[in-house]
Amino acid sequence: MRTDALRPGHPFWTRARDLPGPVLPWAVWAALTVGLILFIRQYSRNVPFWDDFELVPMMTGQEPVSLGWAWAQHNEHRPVLSRLILAGLSRWVANDFRTGRYFSAGLLSAAAASMLLLVRRLRGSTRATDAVLPLSILTLGQGESLMITFAMNLVLTAWIAYALIATVSLAGRRPGWALALRFGLLLVLLPLCGGSGLVMLPPLVLWLAGYVAWGWWSGREPGGGARAIGLGSLMACSAITALYFSGYVQAAHPPPPSMAAAAFTLLEWLSLVICPNVPKYWFPAGLLLVVVLAATLLMLMLAGARAPGERLRTLGLMALILAMLCMAAAVGWSRSGLGPGTGLSTRYVTLAAPILCALYVAWLTYGPPRARRLVHAGLLAAVCLALPANIQSGRKYGAFVRACELRVEGSLKARVPASELVRRHSKYVNPNPARVSECFRMLKAARFGSFASLNDDRLTASPAPPTAIRR
């Protein structure tokens, strides 16, 4: 290097100063993606855990893959999309409970990459603060979503939310028919992810309906093709929603003890956006997020009022934020009866992260420069401060799941009688002993992994059916 290159004003130092902008966020994304894969590899075994027992009949061939099976209700959910994906993975990739967990990690990684690409397209460059996007999406703090295969429905709901953020943020840059087609398709897929997607629909349906109605009223954009696509999507979404509630059975959760209890659970859920797995500070974190959300909605309203050409995008971002607040309210109402702390469950971390991305994009697009920098830096600081707790929470949950699954595998290898095995371990892998017994019988009949050596002292092992998948 020449002597003049050591001077502070030399272009070398300018490039070196700007290097963290494009490099840091993508380095964080790559490191966290590898971290998720290694986390699942380290702590996961080929043993069903908790809701995974719902998949055992399909994975053992005892129940055929059909629309009725995919549409079946589980708690509040009809997770059609995730069930069909898991059936495909089981049939054509690997009949292993870990396959779906790796797939969920891949979905999250793709979502984080799409958010980095989105902000680069909106701004024209990548900044160091953009690292908050992969940090919030790829956190180990969402242990339940990573370690329970059946929880893919929550990951898919979040993935669609990220796709909606990208679609709305680029409104006006695509032809009207492309916007209506992409948004309408995502809208149709949401209720097929289960209750978590269903409760997001009202504000999003209103936005698409308004978009279509504006085209008819104004006679301008969107054109006839876009209006037809939008109207068809609204009709399909309405039909799926009606079918969703046909034969619907209310989940057996205790009712909310009071409006205050529901509000506190909602606030717990909101705190996960910026301070997940730090339960000591959930209350101030939740209140802070409420303030940021209110300021963001006000900013979007003013931006739309001042620039009519931006109303499509500002109203879309507002609809997305309100849709995710509908999800938070649904959790507050339906889970507050289970007691304090219910809203802090790690599976909700996956569903809360899209709110942070929507806030980040909204301030990037419409925030005044100083306020934008303050909000972006504040979000990054909050997520970084919670990072050690997220890592610790994820490792703790992963170690618990691994210990439970290793106990089952150890008992199988030791030829512990099935009745004793269920008595010892059902409270750790699933709270329903009868269901555990039934599923263990299916796994033995299909000679599924280590369950082929199950010592069946009280379960009647039937011959493996012709459709059973052998390991």
Secondary structure, DSSP 8 states (H G I E B T S, - for coil): --GGGGSTTSHHHHHHHHTHHHHHHHHHHHHHHHHHHHHHHHH--SS--GGGGGGHHHHTTSS---HHHHH--BTTB--HHHHHHHHHHHHHT-SSHHHHHHHHHHHHHHHHHHHHHHHHHHHSS--GGGGHHHHHHS-TT-HHHHH-GGGHHHHHHHHHHHHHHHHHHTTTSS-HHHHHHHHHHHHHHGGGG-HHHHTTHHHHHHHHHHHHHHHHHHSSSS-HHHHHHHHHHHHHHHHHHHHHHTT---------S-HHHHHHHHHHHHHTTTSTT-GGGHHHHHHHHHHHHHHHHHHHHHHHHH-GGGHHHHHHHHHHHHHHHHHHHHHHHHHGGG-TTGGG-THHHHHHHHHHHHHHHHHHHHS-HHHHHHHHHHHHHHHHHHHHHHHHHHHHHHHHHHHHHHHHHHHHHTT-BHHHHHHHHHHHH-S-HHHHHHHHHHHHHTT-GGGGG-B-SSS------TT----
